[in-house]
Amino acid sequence: MKRRTPPDSPGLFPDLPLVPDFSLESRAKRKGLWPVAGTDEAGRGPLAGPVVAAAVILDPKRIPEGLNDSKKLSAVQREALYQQILECAVVSIASSSPKRIDLIDIRKASLDAMRRAVAGLDLEARHVLTDGRDVPMGLTCSGEAVVKGDARSVSIAAASIIAKVMRDRMMARAGLVYPDYGFEVHAGYGTDRHRSAIVTHGPCPLHRMSFRPLKRDQEAAPAP
């Protein structure tokens, strides 16, 4: 795994995209905090479906090439890396349902799914790197929030790939159960097709009723 090195002419180079590496994990390891798990979620923004979180502990000697923020990878790349990660890393997945999202809000539901993903690892983590600005409450070890973590840490990047692929598969299955909404195409995001289907068919049990426009439409509905 290649590590980033500072340019020898600072200030003259344009901003380059971050490439995740193992430096945050190595720093924790030097402090005696090993193993290190990376965790991330997929599906905070959609109008329907669960939010899915993954936790990954990588083997420093078997890190798959090409790990990156899942949003920067094609579906084919994500699927290939998904299989490689499962073959060489310790992986755990958890999710929060639409009902739970509506009950406690998407931020708390996402963090709780990440906490449960970490707790489900077969190998107990000593330190957790979390994508974003928050560390899940209830971890049994130290945690570190990493802004843009999926572009900085290969462990978080691996977790983002696992979470994204798993959620896409879940929404493809949802498309078979609720064929009127096209979940297999848009994964629950608020596309024109999805919004039109909600208007035509109304919400289904997978919809997040605390999200607009569903919440707005619910509030505007006449009393029975």
Salt bridges, closest charged atoms under 4 A:
ASP21 OD2 - ARG4 NH1 3.70
ASP69 OD1 - LYS71 NZ 3.20
GLU79 OE1 - ARG169 NH2 2.75
ASP112 OD2 - ARG100 NH2 3.39
ASP112 OD1 - ARG115 NH2 2.89
ASP112 OD2 - ARG116 NE 2.96
ASP134 OD2 - ARG107 NE 3.28
GLU144 OE2 - ARG27 NH2 2.56
GLU144 OE1 - HIS127 NE2 3.01
ASP150 OD2 - LYS71 NZ 3.53
ASP168 OD1 - LYS164 NZ 3.24
ASP180 OD2 - HIS201 ND1 3.84
ASP217 OD1 - ARG216 NE 3.97
